[in-house]
Structure formats: structure tokens, C-alpha cells
Amino acid sequence: METLIKWKESYNFVAVRYFIDISYRGTNYSGWQTQPNGVTVQEEIEKAISTILQIETAITGSGRTDAGVHATQQIAHFDADNNEPKNLVFKLNSFLDPDISVNGIRQVKDDVSARFEATSRKYHYHLHQAKDPFKTGLSYYFRPQLDIDLINKGCEIIKGWQNFECFSKVHTEVNHFNCDIFQARWVQDGTNHLFEITANRFLRGMVRAIVGTLIDVGLGKTSLEGLKNILESNDRSEAGRAVPPEGLYLQEVTYPEDIYIN
């Protein structure tokens, strides 16, 4: 890293910060974040950017997604010379595998972080009840019938809550477990189901645990009073199982408009 810094200085490297808008199908990846064992989305994008810019370039995402989880929109930031090559979006998409795409790149203020400046994050969870080969790996196949009205009453309870330790993976290193939920609802369209949830932040494993618990509510295994008890417990073992990752999508990440340069 020291050599890299000296190289930048010797060539009058002027860093400019960019946001990169990314979509990916997470099926073949060990999640977003780079790790020693397993191919990750972050690693693949960093390799592509570094190759094109001809200098080692790191990116920082708005948050992690686990192995098998998808993203309709993931935002990451990176620093590059202000002489960044044109058609970078096209060049990156030429380098990247078909299951990762770059949708756009925008310059932002130099001190802006994709992780810390996000004002909201939206997740979708897809579930289907009729066998469909075209949904394999992209939606959770779950046959039992669900009481959607009861599930949405559960969503209203969750929207009114703030401490979500009961839905967080254990041994998660965070300062607190509070999240502000702006939206939570379950929508059924025939045999297809969609759970939408938007918040200022999410804990590790939180959405999949919420979906698993709401399924228990919809099956009549957990009452609405029981859901309140789970929330009050602050105990992950009291909540429902984590549903499979293939139905989960990071759908949208939003930021204040004044962070953008163009």
C-alpha cells in the first residue's frame, strides 16, 4: 500500500470520489464483502476497476449481502484520478461476468461514504407457492398457504418497534440494535408473494429472520401477541428461522441529493 501511495504522489494523482450503482445475481457468490475463501461481488468489481484504471482500486459498499442474496441496486464508492477514462461503465460491464452489471457512475463529494451517508435501504423478499423452474435461485418455493391479513398486522407491529436484537445474527458487533422501519408490508399476487421493507439501517440477518417469523404468523404458529413477546425478548432464538437467501434482494439505497457533484 505504501508503494501504491508513492506511485500516486509521483504522478500527481488527484483523487475524486465516485458512487457506482451495481446489480448482481448473488447465486454464484459468497456474498458481497471480500473474504479469504470464496469469490465475492466486491472482489470481482475491484479486479475489474483496477485492471481498467491500471492501479489498485478498492470499493466500499453501502452494506453487506450474504451468500446467495441478490441486489437490484447496491451502491459503492471508490476513488480514482480525475482523469478517469471515458466509457468506464461500458468497459466494466465488458470485464464483469453476466451476473454482475454496472448501471451508472456519479461523482460525489470527496468525504461522502456509501455506507454511512445512506438515508434508507429497501429490501424485497420473493416467495412463490407454485413450482416454477424460471424462479429457481431467485425466489423461495414455499407451498403452504399463508394468512396475508394476519401477516400484515404483524408488519404493523414491526413498524412500530425499534430494537431488533431478536432478529440479528448473534455475536454481531454493533453499537446498538435500533432501526427505524419506514415501510413493511406483504403483498400477494396469485401464487407469488412479495415482502417489502425499508429502514434507515438493517442488522445482519435481520430481513431473513423477520420473513421467517412472519411466515410463522401467517401459518398460525405464532400469534400477534407472540410476535410482540419475541420483539420484547431481544433473543434471536425466540424468533423464527432465517428463510433461504435466494428470495432476498437489496432493492434500493437512497442518499441526500446534495452529495452529488453531477
LOTORSE-318874 format. One record per residue (C-alpha): residue number from 1; residue in one letter; chain; x, y, z. Coordinates in Angstrom, 1 decimal. Layout:
N
num, residuo, cadena, east, north, up
NUM, a, A, X, Y, Z
...
//
This chain:
262
num, residuo, cadena, east, north, up
1, m, A, 0.0, 0.0, 0.0
2, e, A, 2.9, 2.4, 0.8
3, t, A, 4.3, 1.7, -2.7
4, l, A, 0.9, 2.5, -4.2
5, i, A, 0.6, 5.8, -2.3
6, k, A, 4.1, 6.8, -3.5
7, w, A, 3.2, 5.9, -7.1
8, k, A, 0.1, 8.1, -6.9
9, e, A, 2.1, 11.0, -5.4
10, s, A, 4.8, 10.7, -8.1
11, y, A, 2.2, 11.0, -10.9
12, n, A, 0.3, 13.9, -9.2
13, f, A, -2.7, 11.6, -8.5
14, v, A, -5.7, 13.8, -7.8
15, a, A, -8.4, 11.6, -6.1
16, v, A, -12.0, 12.1, -7.0
17, r, A, -14.8, 10.1, -5.3
18, y, A, -17.4, 8.3, -7.3
19, f, A, -20.5, 6.3, -6.5
20, i, A, -21.1, 3.2, -8.6
21, d, A, -24.5, 1.7, -9.0
22, i, A, -24.4, -2.1, -9.2
23, s, A, -26.9, -5.0, -9.8
24, y, A, -26.0, -8.6, -9.3
25, r, A, -27.4, -12.1, -9.0
26, g, A, -25.8, -13.5, -5.9
27, t, A, -26.3, -17.2, -6.6
28, n, A, -22.6, -17.9, -7.5
29, y, A, -21.0, -15.6, -4.9
30, s, A, -20.1, -15.9, -1.3
31, g, A, -21.8, -12.6, -0.6
32, w, A, -20.8, -9.0, -1.2
33, q, A, -17.7, -8.5, 1.0
34, t, A, -14.3, -9.7, 0.1
35, q, A, -13.2, -12.7, 2.2
36, p, A, -10.2, -15.2, 2.1
37, n, A, -12.3, -18.2, 1.0
38, g, A, -14.8, -17.8, -1.8
39, v, A, -15.5, -15.5, -4.7
40, t, A, -17.4, -12.3, -3.8
41, v, A, -19.0, -9.5, -5.7
42, q, A, -16.8, -6.8, -4.2
43, e, A, -13.7, -8.7, -5.2
44, e, A, -14.8, -9.1, -8.8
45, i, A, -15.6, -5.4, -9.2
46, e, A, -12.4, -4.3, -7.6
47, k, A, -10.4, -6.5, -10.0
48, a, A, -12.2, -5.1, -13.0
49, i, A, -11.8, -1.4, -11.9
50, s, A, -8.1, -2.0, -11.0
51, t, A, -7.5, -3.6, -14.4
52, i, A, -9.2, -0.8, -16.4
53, l, A, -7.7, 2.1, -14.3
54, q, A, -4.3, 0.3, -14.1
55, i, A, -4.0, 1.0, -10.4
56, e, A, -5.2, -0.9, -7.4
57, t, A, -8.6, 0.4, -6.5
58, a, A, -10.8, -0.5, -3.5
59, i, A, -14.5, -0.1, -3.3
60, t, A, -16.8, 0.3, -0.2
61, g, A, -20.4, -0.8, -0.4
62, s, A, -23.5, 0.5, 1.3
63, g, A, -23.6, -2.7, 3.3
64, r, A, -23.1, -6.5, 3.1
65, t, A, -25.3, -9.1, 1.4
66, d, A, -24.9, -12.7, 2.4
67, a, A, -24.0, -15.6, 0.1
68, g, A, -26.8, -16.2, -2.4
69, v, A, -28.5, -12.8, -1.8
70, h, A, -29.1, -10.6, -4.8
71, a, A, -29.1, -6.8, -5.4
72, t, A, -31.2, -4.8, -7.8
73, q, A, -29.3, -1.8, -6.5
74, q, A, -26.1, -1.8, -4.5
75, i, A, -24.1, 1.4, -4.1
76, a, A, -20.4, 1.5, -3.5
77, h, A, -17.8, 4.3, -3.6
78, f, A, -14.3, 4.4, -4.9
79, d, A, -11.6, 6.9, -5.5
80, a, A, -10.0, 7.5, -8.9
81, d, A, -7.9, 10.0, -10.7
82, n, A, -9.8, 12.9, -12.1
83, n, A, -8.6, 11.8, -15.5
84, e, A, -10.9, 8.7, -15.2
85, p, A, -11.3, 7.1, -18.6
86, k, A, -14.5, 7.7, -20.5
87, n, A, -17.0, 4.9, -21.1
88, l, A, -16.0, 3.3, -17.7
89, v, A, -19.5, 1.8, -17.3
90, f, A, -19.2, 0.1, -20.7
91, k, A, -15.7, -1.1, -20.0
92, l, A, -16.6, -2.5, -16.6
93, n, A, -19.6, -4.4, -18.0
94, s, A, -17.3, -5.9, -20.7
95, f, A, -15.0, -7.2, -17.9
96, l, A, -17.6, -8.5, -15.5
97, d, A, -19.4, -11.8, -15.6
98, p, A, -23.1, -11.7, -16.9
99, d, A, -24.4, -11.9, -13.3
100, i, A, -22.9, -8.5, -12.3
101, s, A, -23.8, -5.3, -14.1
102, v, A, -22.8, -1.7, -13.5
103, n, A, -25.8, 0.7, -14.1
104, g, A, -24.1, 4.0, -13.6
105, i, A, -21.3, 6.1, -12.0
106, r, A, -21.7, 9.5, -10.5
107, q, A, -19.1, 11.8, -8.9
108, v, A, -19.8, 12.7, -5.2
109, k, A, -18.2, 15.0, -2.7
110, d, A, -14.8, 13.8, -1.5
111, d, A, -15.8, 12.9, 2.1
112, v, A, -19.0, 11.0, 1.3
113, s, A, -19.3, 7.3, 2.3
114, a, A, -21.6, 4.9, 0.5
115, r, A, -22.0, 3.1, 3.8
116, f, A, -22.5, 6.0, 6.3
117, e, A, -24.4, 8.6, 4.2
118, a, A, -27.3, 6.3, 3.1
119, t, A, -30.6, 7.6, 4.4
120, s, A, -32.6, 4.4, 3.7
121, r, A, -32.3, 0.9, 2.4
122, k, A, -35.1, -1.2, 0.9
123, y, A, -35.2, -5.0, 0.7
124, h, A, -37.6, -7.2, -1.2
125, y, A, -38.2, -10.9, -0.4
126, h, A, -39.8, -13.1, -3.1
127, l, A, -41.7, -16.2, -2.3
128, h, A, -43.7, -18.4, -4.8
129, q, A, -46.2, -21.2, -4.0
130, a, A, -46.4, -22.9, -7.4
131, k, A, -43.4, -24.7, -8.7
132, d, A, -41.7, -22.6, -11.4
133, p, A, -38.4, -23.5, -13.0
134, f, A, -37.8, -19.9, -14.0
135, k, A, -37.8, -18.7, -10.4
136, t, A, -35.2, -21.3, -9.2
137, g, A, -32.5, -19.4, -7.3
138, l, A, -34.4, -16.1, -7.5
139, s, A, -37.4, -16.8, -5.2
140, y, A, -38.2, -19.1, -2.3
141, y, A, -40.5, -22.0, -3.2
142, f, A, -42.9, -22.4, -0.2
143, r, A, -46.2, -24.3, -0.7
144, p, A, -48.2, -23.9, 2.5
145, q, A, -51.0, -21.3, 2.4
146, l, A, -50.5, -18.1, 4.4
147, d, A, -52.9, -15.7, 6.1
148, i, A, -51.8, -12.4, 4.4
149, d, A, -54.1, -10.2, 6.5
150, l, A, -52.6, -11.6, 9.7
151, i, A, -49.0, -11.2, 8.3
152, n, A, -49.7, -7.5, 7.5
153, k, A, -51.0, -7.0, 11.1
154, g, A, -47.6, -8.4, 12.2
155, c, A, -45.9, -5.9, 9.8
156, e, A, -47.7, -3.1, 11.6
157, i, A, -46.3, -4.3, 14.9
158, i, A, -42.8, -4.5, 13.5
159, k, A, -43.1, -1.0, 12.0
160, g, A, -43.9, 0.4, 15.5
161, w, A, -40.8, -1.3, 17.0
162, q, A, -37.2, 0.0, 17.2
163, n, A, -34.9, -2.5, 19.0
164, f, A, -34.5, -5.6, 16.7
165, e, A, -31.9, -7.6, 18.5
166, c, A, -34.2, -10.6, 18.3
167, f, A, -33.8, -10.6, 14.5
168, s, A, -30.0, -10.0, 14.5
169, k, A, -27.4, -12.7, 14.0
170, v, A, -25.7, -13.5, 17.3
171, h, A, -22.2, -12.1, 18.0
172, t, A, -22.8, -9.1, 15.7
173, e, A, -20.5, -6.3, 16.6
174, v, A, -22.7, -3.2, 16.5
175, n, A, -23.2, -0.2, 18.9
176, h, A, -26.9, -0.7, 19.1
177, f, A, -29.8, -2.8, 17.7
178, n, A, -32.1, 0.1, 16.9
179, c, A, -33.5, 0.6, 13.4
180, d, A, -36.2, 2.9, 12.1
181, i, A, -38.6, 1.0, 9.9
182, f, A, -40.3, 3.3, 7.3
183, q, A, -42.2, 0.6, 5.5
184, a, A, -43.1, -3.1, 5.9
185, r, A, -45.8, -4.9, 4.0
186, w, A, -46.6, -8.3, 2.5
187, v, A, -48.3, -8.4, -1.0
188, q, A, -49.8, -11.4, -2.7
189, d, A, -50.3, -11.7, -6.4
190, g, A, -51.8, -15.1, -7.1
191, t, A, -49.2, -17.7, -6.1
192, n, A, -46.5, -15.1, -5.9
193, h, A, -45.6, -13.2, -2.7
194, l, A, -43.5, -10.1, -2.1
195, f, A, -42.4, -8.7, 1.3
196, e, A, -41.1, -5.1, 1.2
197, i, A, -39.3, -3.5, 4.0
198, t, A, -37.5, -0.1, 4.1
199, a, A, -35.4, 1.2, 7.0
200, n, A, -32.6, 3.6, 7.8
201, r, A, -30.4, 0.6, 8.6
202, f, A, -30.5, -3.2, 8.9
203, l, A, -28.8, -5.7, 11.2
204, r, A, -27.0, -8.8, 9.9
205, g, A, -29.6, -11.5, 9.0
206, m, A, -32.4, -9.2, 10.0
207, v, A, -34.7, -9.4, 7.0
208, r, A, -34.5, -13.1, 6.6
209, a, A, -35.3, -13.6, 10.2
210, i, A, -38.3, -11.2, 10.0
211, v, A, -39.6, -13.1, 7.0
212, g, A, -39.3, -16.4, 8.7
213, t, A, -41.1, -15.1, 11.8
214, l, A, -43.9, -13.5, 9.7
215, i, A, -44.3, -16.9, 7.9
216, d, A, -44.9, -18.4, 11.3
217, v, A, -47.5, -15.8, 11.9
218, g, A, -49.2, -16.5, 8.6
219, l, A, -49.2, -20.2, 9.3
220, g, A, -50.8, -19.6, 12.7
221, k, A, -47.8, -20.9, 14.6
222, t, A, -47.1, -17.5, 16.2
223, s, A, -49.8, -15.2, 17.4
224, l, A, -49.6, -11.4, 17.2
225, e, A, -49.2, -11.4, 20.9
226, g, A, -46.4, -14.0, 20.5
227, l, A, -44.7, -11.7, 17.9
228, k, A, -44.7, -8.9, 20.5
229, n, A, -43.2, -11.2, 23.0
230, i, A, -40.4, -12.2, 20.5
231, l, A, -39.6, -8.5, 19.9
232, e, A, -39.6, -7.8, 23.7
233, s, A, -37.2, -10.8, 24.3
234, n, A, -34.2, -9.4, 22.4
235, d, A, -33.3, -13.0, 21.9
236, r, A, -32.6, -14.4, 18.4
237, s, A, -33.5, -18.0, 19.5
238, e, A, -37.1, -16.8, 20.2
239, a, A, -37.7, -15.6, 16.6
240, g, A, -38.4, -17.7, 13.5
241, r, A, -35.9, -19.3, 11.3
242, a, A, -33.9, -17.4, 8.7
243, v, A, -35.5, -18.1, 5.3
244, p, A, -33.3, -19.1, 2.4
245, p, A, -31.1, -16.4, 0.8
246, e, A, -32.3, -16.8, -2.8
247, g, A, -35.5, -14.8, -2.3
248, l, A, -33.8, -11.8, -0.8
249, y, A, -32.9, -8.6, -2.8
250, l, A, -31.2, -5.4, -1.8
251, q, A, -33.7, -3.3, -3.8
252, e, A, -32.7, 0.3, -3.4
253, v, A, -30.3, 2.5, -1.4
254, t, A, -31.1, 6.3, -1.1
255, y, A, -28.9, 9.3, -0.4
256, p, A, -29.3, 13.0, 0.0
257, e, A, -29.2, 14.8, -3.4
258, d, A, -26.7, 17.3, -2.2
259, i, A, -23.9, 14.8, -2.1
260, y, A, -23.7, 14.5, -5.9
261, i, A, -21.4, 16.7, -8.0
262, n, A, -23.0, 15.8, -11.3
//
